[in-house]
Amino acid sequence: MTIHFAPAKSNRRGTFCPKVERMLSRVSLGTAANDNGRTRLRQGAFVPPSQDILEAALRHFAEYGLGAARAARMRAKQAFFEGDRAAYDWWIGITQTLDRRLADQTLHHQAEPGIAANSDAEICVLAPEKAR
């Protein structure tokens, strides 16, 4: 079976039809939404992870999947309350690698949206109120 290529009709100048030509000639106006690495580097807010933390974050993600950042955050909290600064820094580094916003919330002691400020909703569940 033979396959033939049939391009859009050419106009007098030998180019594609005007709609296709406009589509192919569009220039990118602006930058990508997630293109903030250089700005944050200049401001000193973002430090790229070390190779060890990057590898550990990838292994952690392979083990926990999409919940890896929250699991790393919980381990960071646990290390913080145990007073283990090295383990806390390690797990915060992994959390930052996986989810920078979640790590920033942890570092600044902010509650996640929809969670009360002083609750630890990941590990405790409130009992329902008793009927009077």
Backbone as JSON Lines, residues from 0, in Angstrom:
{"i":0,"aa":"M","n":[0.84,-1.17,0.0],"ca":[0.0,0.0,0.0],"c":[0.89,1.24,0.0]}
{"i":1,"aa":"T","n":[0.62,2.15,-0.87],"ca":[1.41,3.36,-1.0],"c":[0.78,4.48,-0.19]}
{"i":2,"aa":"I","n":[1.63,5.24,0.5],"ca":[1.17,6.38,1.28],"c":[1.69,7.65,0.62]}
{"i":3,"aa":"H","n":[0.81,8.59,0.36],"ca":[1.19,9.85,-0.28],"c":[0.98,10.99,0.71]}
{"i":4,"aa":"F","n":[1.92,11.92,0.72],"ca":[1.82,13.1,1.57],"c":[1.04,14.17,0.82]}
{"i":5,"aa":"A","n":[0.04,14.74,1.45],"ca":[-0.77,15.79,0.83],"c":[-0.71,17.03,1.7]}
{"i":6,"aa":"P","n":[0.21,17.96,1.42],"ca":[0.31,19.17,2.23],"c":[-0.88,20.09,1.99]}
{"i":7,"aa":"A","n":[-1.04,21.05,2.9],"ca":[-2.1,22.04,2.72],"c":[-1.85,22.79,1.41]}
{"i":8,"aa":"K","n":[-2.88,23.29,0.82],"ca":[-2.75,23.98,-0.47],"c":[-1.82,25.18,-0.33]}
{"i":9,"aa":"S","n":[-1.01,25.38,-1.33],"ca":[-0.09,26.51,-1.34],"c":[-0.77,27.73,-1.93]}
{"i":10,"aa":"N","n":[-0.37,28.88,-1.43],"ca":[-0.87,30.11,-2.06],"c":[0.12,30.52,-3.15]}
{"i":11,"aa":"R","n":[0.01,31.71,-3.66],"ca":[0.85,32.13,-4.79],"c":[2.34,32.16,-4.44]}
{"i":12,"aa":"R","n":[2.66,32.42,-3.19],"ca":[4.07,32.52,-2.82],"c":[4.7,31.15,-2.57]}
{"i":13,"aa":"G","n":[3.92,30.11,-2.66],"ca":[4.47,28.77,-2.48],"c":[4.53,28.34,-1.03]}
{"i":14,"aa":"T","n":[3.87,29.07,-0.13],"ca":[3.85,28.69,1.28],"c":[2.54,28.0,1.6]}
{"i":15,"aa":"F","n":[2.42,27.52,2.8],"ca":[1.2,26.87,3.25],"c":[0.04,27.86,3.29]}
{"i":16,"aa":"C","n":[-1.12,27.35,3.54],"ca":[-2.28,28.23,3.67],"c":[-2.05,29.21,4.83]}
{"i":17,"aa":"P","n":[-2.7,30.36,4.81],"ca":[-2.43,31.4,5.81],"c":[-2.57,30.94,7.26]}
{"i":18,"aa":"K","n":[-3.55,30.11,7.56],"ca":[-3.73,29.67,8.94],"c":[-2.55,28.82,9.41]}
{"i":19,"aa":"V","n":[-2.12,27.89,8.57],"ca":[-0.97,27.05,8.92],"c":[0.28,27.9,9.02]}
{"i":20,"aa":"E","n":[0.44,28.84,8.1],"ca":[1.61,29.71,8.12],"c":[1.67,30.52,9.4]}
{"i":21,"aa":"R","n":[0.54,31.08,9.84],"ca":[0.51,31.83,11.1],"c":[0.85,30.94,12.28]}
{"i":22,"aa":"M","n":[0.33,29.73,12.26],"ca":[0.58,28.82,13.36],"c":[2.07,28.46,13.44]}
{"i":23,"aa":"L","n":[2.7,28.24,12.3],"ca":[4.1,27.86,12.28],"c":[5.03,29.04,12.59]}
{"i":24,"aa":"S","n":[4.58,30.26,12.34],"ca":[5.45,31.41,12.52],"c":[5.25,32.13,13.85]}
{"i":25,"aa":"R","n":[4.38,31.63,14.7],"ca":[4.16,32.3,15.99],"c":[5.44,32.3,16.81]}
{"i":26,"aa":"V","n":[5.68,33.42,17.4],"ca":[6.85,33.57,18.26],"c":[6.39,33.43,19.7]}
{"i":27,"aa":"S","n":[7.18,32.76,20.49],"ca":[6.85,32.6,21.89],"c":[6.9,33.95,22.59]}
{"i":28,"aa":"L","n":[5.8,34.33,23.2],"ca":[5.73,35.6,23.91],"c":[5.76,35.33,25.41]}
{"i":29,"aa":"G","n":[6.88,35.49,26.03],"ca":[6.96,35.26,27.46],"c":[7.7,33.97,27.77]}
{"i":30,"aa":"T","n":[7.69,33.62,29.03],"ca":[8.41,32.43,29.47],"c":[7.43,31.41,30.01]}
{"i":31,"aa":"A","n":[7.93,30.23,30.23],"ca":[7.11,29.16,30.78],"c":[6.69,29.51,32.21]}
{"i":32,"aa":"A","n":[5.57,28.97,32.64],"ca":[5.04,29.27,33.97],"c":[5.98,28.78,35.06]}
{"i":33,"aa":"N","n":[6.68,27.68,34.83],"ca":[7.55,27.13,35.86],"c":[9.01,27.56,35.66]}
{"i":34,"aa":"D","n":[9.24,28.57,34.89],"ca":[10.6,29.02,34.6],"c":[11.04,30.05,35.64]}
{"i":35,"aa":"N","n":[11.23,29.6,36.87],"ca":[11.59,30.52,37.95],"c":[12.92,30.17,38.59]}
{"i":36,"aa":"G","n":[13.65,29.24,38.05],"ca":[14.91,28.82,38.65],"c":[15.95,29.91,38.71]}
{"i":37,"aa":"R","n":[16.14,30.63,37.62],"ca":[17.16,31.68,37.59],"c":[16.82,32.82,38.53]}
{"i":38,"aa":"T","n":[15.58,33.22,38.57],"ca":[15.16,34.32,39.44],"c":[15.4,33.96,40.9]}
{"i":39,"aa":"R","n":[14.99,32.76,41.28],"ca":[15.17,32.35,42.67],"c":[16.65,32.19,43.0]}
{"i":40,"aa":"L","n":[17.45,31.73,42.05],"ca":[18.88,31.61,42.3],"c":[19.49,32.98,42.56]}
{"i":41,"aa":"R","n":[19.09,33.98,41.78],"ca":[19.62,35.33,41.97],"c":[19.21,35.89,43.32]}
{"i":42,"aa":"Q","n":[18.02,35.58,43.77],"ca":[17.53,36.1,45.04],"c":[18.08,35.33,46.23]}
{"i":43,"aa":"G","n":[18.71,34.19,45.99],"ca":[19.26,33.39,47.06],"c":[18.23,32.52,47.75]}
{"i":44,"aa":"A","n":[17.01,32.44,47.21],"ca":[15.95,31.67,47.84],"c":[16.02,30.2,47.48]}
{"i":45,"aa":"F","n":[16.66,29.87,46.38],"ca":[16.68,28.49,45.92],"c":[18.12,28.0,45.81]}
{"i":46,"aa":"V","n":[18.4,26.9,46.46],"ca":[19.71,26.27,46.35],"c":[19.49,24.9,45.73]}
{"i":47,"aa":"P","n":[20.14,24.61,44.6],"ca":[19.93,23.3,43.98],"c":[20.35,22.18,44.94]}
{"i":48,"aa":"P","n":[19.65,21.05,44.92],"ca":[19.98,19.97,45.84],"c":[21.31,19.32,45.47]}
{"i":49,"aa":"S","n":[21.96,18.77,46.48],"ca":[23.2,18.04,46.22],"c":[22.87,16.74,45.51]}
{"i":50,"aa":"Q","n":[23.88,16.12,44.95],"ca":[23.67,14.86,44.23],"c":[23.14,13.78,45.17]}
{"i":51,"aa":"D","n":[23.63,13.74,46.42],"ca":[23.17,12.74,47.38],"c":[21.69,12.92,47.71]}
{"i":52,"aa":"I","n":[21.27,14.15,47.94],"ca":[19.86,14.41,48.26],"c":[18.99,14.13,47.05]}
{"i":53,"aa":"L","n":[19.46,14.47,45.86],"ca":[18.68,14.2,44.65],"c":[18.47,12.7,44.47]}
{"i":54,"aa":"E","n":[19.52,11.91,44.65],"ca":[19.38,10.45,44.53],"c":[18.45,9.9,45.6]}
{"i":55,"aa":"A","n":[18.6,10.39,46.83],"ca":[17.73,9.92,47.91],"c":[16.28,10.3,47.65]}
{"i":56,"aa":"A","n":[16.05,11.5,47.12],"ca":[14.69,11.94,46.8],"c":[14.07,11.06,45.72]}
{"i":57,"aa":"L","n":[14.86,10.71,44.72],"ca":[14.34,9.84,43.66],"c":[14.02,8.44,44.19]}
{"i":58,"aa":"R","n":[14.88,7.92,45.06],"ca":[14.59,6.61,45.67],"c":[13.35,6.69,46.56]}
{"i":59,"aa":"H","n":[13.23,7.77,47.31],"ca":[12.08,7.97,48.18],"c":[10.8,8.07,47.35]}
{"i":60,"aa":"F","n":[10.87,8.77,46.22],"ca":[9.72,8.88,45.33],"c":[9.37,7.52,44.73]}
{"i":61,"aa":"A","n":[10.38,6.73,44.4],"ca":[10.11,5.39,43.85],"c":[9.41,4.51,44.88]}
{"i":62,"aa":"E","n":[9.72,4.71,46.15],"ca":[9.11,3.9,47.21],"c":[7.7,4.38,47.58]}
{"i":63,"aa":"Y","n":[7.51,5.69,47.68],"ca":[6.24,6.24,48.19],"c":[5.33,6.83,47.12]}
{"i":64,"aa":"G","n":[5.82,7.01,45.91],"ca":[4.99,7.56,44.85],"c":[4.64,9.02,45.09]}
{"i":65,"aa":"L","n":[3.4,9.38,44.76],"ca":[2.99,10.78,44.86],"c":[2.93,11.3,46.29]}
{"i":66,"aa":"G","n":[2.9,10.42,47.28],"ca":[2.89,10.83,48.68],"c":[4.28,10.96,49.27]}
{"i":67,"aa":"A","n":[5.31,10.92,48.43],"ca":[6.69,10.93,48.92],"c":[7.04,12.22,49.64]}
{"i":68,"aa":"A","n":[6.59,13.35,49.14],"ca":[6.93,14.63,49.78],"c":[6.32,14.72,51.18]}
{"i":69,"aa":"R","n":[5.07,14.27,51.31],"ca":[4.43,14.3,52.64],"c":[5.11,13.32,53.6]}
{"i":70,"aa":"A","n":[5.51,12.16,53.09],"ca":[6.21,11.19,53.94],"c":[7.55,11.76,54.39]}
{"i":71,"aa":"A","n":[8.27,12.42,53.49],"ca":[9.54,13.04,53.86],"c":[9.33,14.16,54.87]}
{"i":72,"aa":"R","n":[8.25,14.92,54.69],"ca":[7.93,15.99,55.63],"c":[7.64,15.42,57.02]}
{"i":73,"aa":"M","n":[6.91,14.33,57.09],"ca":[6.62,13.71,58.38],"c":[7.9,13.24,59.06]}
{"i":74,"aa":"R","n":[8.83,12.69,58.27],"ca":[10.11,12.27,58.86],"c":[10.91,13.48,59.33]}
{"i":75,"aa":"A","n":[10.83,14.58,58.6],"ca":[11.52,15.8,59.02],"c":[10.94,16.31,60.33]}
{"i":76,"aa":"K","n":[9.62,16.3,60.44],"ca":[8.97,16.72,61.7],"c":[9.38,15.82,62.85]}
{"i":77,"aa":"Q","n":[9.41,14.52,62.6],"ca":[9.79,13.57,63.64],"c":[11.22,13.84,64.1]}
{"i":78,"aa":"A","n":[12.13,14.06,63.15],"ca":[13.52,14.35,63.51],"c":[13.62,15.67,64.26]}
{"i":79,"aa":"F","n":[12.82,16.65,63.89],"ca":[12.82,17.95,64.57],"c":[12.43,17.79,66.03]}
{"i":80,"aa":"F","n":[11.35,17.05,66.28],"ca":[10.88,16.89,67.66],"c":[11.78,15.97,68.48]}
{"i":81,"aa":"E","n":[12.57,15.14,67.81],"ca":[13.54,14.31,68.52],"c":[14.85,15.06,68.76]}
{"i":82,"aa":"G","n":[15.01,16.23,68.15],"ca":[16.21,17.03,68.34],"c":[17.37,16.61,67.45]}
{"i":83,"aa":"D","n":[17.12,15.83,66.42],"ca":[18.17,15.36,65.52],"c":[18.27,16.32,64.33]}
{"i":84,"aa":"R","n":[19.15,17.32,64.47],"ca":[19.25,18.38,63.45],"c":[19.74,17.85,62.1]}
{"i":85,"aa":"A","n":[20.68,16.91,62.11],"ca":[21.21,16.37,60.85],"c":[20.12,15.64,60.06]}
{"i":86,"aa":"A","n":[19.35,14.81,60.77],"ca":[18.26,14.09,60.1],"c":[17.19,15.06,59.63]}
{"i":87,"aa":"Y","n":[16.9,16.09,60.42],"ca":[15.92,17.1,60.02],"c":[16.35,17.8,58.73]}
{"i":88,"aa":"D","n":[17.61,18.24,58.67],"ca":[18.11,18.9,57.47],"c":[18.05,17.97,56.25]}
{"i":89,"aa":"W","n":[18.38,16.69,56.46],"ca":[18.34,15.7,55.38],"c":[16.92,15.56,54.83]}
{"i":90,"aa":"W","n":[15.94,15.37,55.73],"ca":[14.57,15.14,55.28],"c":[13.92,16.42,54.72]}
{"i":91,"aa":"I","n":[14.29,17.57,55.25],"ca":[13.79,18.83,54.67],"c":[14.39,19.01,53.28]}
{"i":92,"aa":"G","n":[15.64,18.61,53.09],"ca":[16.25,18.67,51.76],"c":[15.52,17.79,50.76]}
{"i":93,"aa":"I","n":[15.13,16.6,51.2],"ca":[14.37,15.7,50.33],"c":[12.99,16.28,50.05]}
{"i":94,"aa":"T","n":[12.36,16.84,51.07],"ca":[11.04,17.46,50.88],"c":[11.14,18.63,49.9]}
{"i":95,"aa":"Q","n":[12.18,19.45,50.03],"ca":[12.36,20.58,49.11],"c":[12.57,20.11,47.68]}
{"i":96,"aa":"T","n":[13.29,19.01,47.52],"ca":[13.53,18.48,46.19],"c":[12.24,17.99,45.55]}
{"i":97,"aa":"L","n":[11.38,17.37,46.35],"ca":[10.14,16.81,45.82],"c":[9.01,17.83,45.71]}
{"i":98,"aa":"D","n":[8.91,18.73,46.7],"ca":[7.8,19.7,46.72],"c":[8.26,20.93,47.5]}
{"i":99,"aa":"R","n":[8.76,21.92,46.78],"ca":[9.32,23.11,47.43],"c":[8.28,23.86,48.24]}
{"i":100,"aa":"R","n":[7.05,23.94,47.75],"ca":[6.0,24.68,48.47],"c":[5.69,24.02,49.81]}
{"i":101,"aa":"L","n":[5.6,22.7,49.83],"ca":[5.34,21.98,51.08],"c":[6.49,22.17,52.07]}
{"i":102,"aa":"A","n":[7.71,22.15,51.57],"ca":[8.87,22.37,52.43],"c":[8.87,23.79,52.99]}
{"i":103,"aa":"D","n":[8.5,24.76,52.17],"ca":[8.42,26.15,52.65],"c":[7.36,26.29,53.74]}
{"i":104,"aa":"Q","n":[6.24,25.6,53.58],"ca":[5.2,25.63,54.62],"c":[5.74,25.02,55.91]}
{"i":105,"aa":"T","n":[6.51,23.97,55.8],"ca":[7.07,23.32,56.99],"c":[8.11,24.23,57.65]}
{"i":106,"aa":"L","n":[8.97,24.83,56.85],"ca":[10.01,25.7,57.4],"c":[9.43,26.94,58.06]}
{"i":107,"aa":"H","n":[8.32,27.44,57.54],"ca":[7.71,28.64,58.09],"c":[6.54,28.33,59.01]}
{"i":108,"aa":"H","n":[6.38,27.06,59.35],"ca":[5.35,26.59,60.29],"c":[3.96,27.04,59.89]}
{"i":109,"aa":"Q","n":[3.65,26.92,58.61],"ca":[2.32,27.26,58.13],"c":[1.52,25.99,57.96]}
{"i":110,"aa":"A","n":[0.25,26.1,58.21],"ca":[-0.63,24.96,58.0],"c":[-0.94,24.83,56.52]}
{"i":111,"aa":"E","n":[-1.24,23.62,56.1],"ca":[-1.66,23.41,54.73],"c":[-3.05,23.99,54.55]}
{"i":112,"aa":"P","n":[-3.41,24.37,53.33],"ca":[-4.76,24.89,53.11],"c":[-5.81,23.88,53.53]}
{"i":113,"aa":"G","n":[-6.8,24.32,54.29],"ca":[-7.87,23.43,54.73],"c":[-7.58,22.68,56.0]}
{"i":114,"aa":"I","n":[-6.42,22.91,56.62],"ca":[-6.06,22.22,57.86],"c":[-5.86,23.26,58.94]}
{"i":115,"aa":"A","n":[-6.4,23.0,60.12],"ca":[-6.28,23.95,61.23],"c":[-4.82,24.2,61.55]}
{"i":116,"aa":"A","n":[-4.5,25.4,62.02],"ca":[-3.12,25.83,62.19],"c":[-2.31,24.95,63.13]}
{"i":117,"aa":"N","n":[-2.87,24.5,64.24],"ca":[-2.09,23.74,65.2],"c":[-2.41,22.26,65.2]}
{"i":118,"aa":"S","n":[-2.94,21.76,64.12],"ca":[-3.26,20.34,64.06],"c":[-2.21,19.61,63.25]}
{"i":119,"aa":"D","n":[-2.08,18.34,63.52],"ca":[-1.2,17.5,62.73],"c":[-2.1,16.44,62.11]}
{"i":120,"aa":"A","n":[-2.82,16.84,61.08],"ca":[-3.9,16.03,60.51],"c":[-3.41,14.73,59.9]}
{"i":121,"aa":"E","n":[-2.11,14.65,59.55],"ca":[-1.62,13.42,58.95],"c":[-1.55,12.28,59.96]}
{"i":122,"aa":"I","n":[-1.37,12.59,61.25],"ca":[-1.18,11.51,62.21],"c":[-2.26,11.42,63.27]}
{"i":123,"aa":"C","n":[-3.12,12.4,63.41],"ca":[-4.18,12.26,64.41],"c":[-5.53,12.54,63.79]}
{"i":124,"aa":"V","n":[-6.51,11.83,64.24],"ca":[-7.88,12.0,63.76],"c":[-8.72,12.34,64.97]}
{"i":125,"aa":"L","n":[-9.5,13.41,64.88],"ca":[-10.34,13.81,66.0],"c":[-11.55,12.9,66.08]}
{"i":126,"aa":"A","n":[-11.92,12.55,67.3],"ca":[-13.11,11.72,67.51],"c":[-14.34,12.57,67.29]}
{"i":127,"aa":"P","n":[-15.41,11.99,66.75],"ca":[-16.63,12.77,66.54],"c":[-17.25,13.18,67.88]}
{"i":128,"aa":"E","n":[-17.95,14.3,67.86],"ca":[-18.59,14.78,69.09],"c":[-19.72,13.84,69.49]}
{"i":129,"aa":"K","n":[-19.85,13.66,70.79],"ca":[-20.93,12.79,71.29],"c":[-22.25,13.54,71.26]}
{"i":130,"aa":"A","n":[-23.3,12.83,70.98],"ca":[-24.63,13.44,70.97],"c":[-25.05,13.73,72.4]}
{"i":131,"aa":"R","n":[-25.73,14.86,72.61],"ca":[-26.16,15.23,73.97],"c":[-27.44,14.6,74.33]}
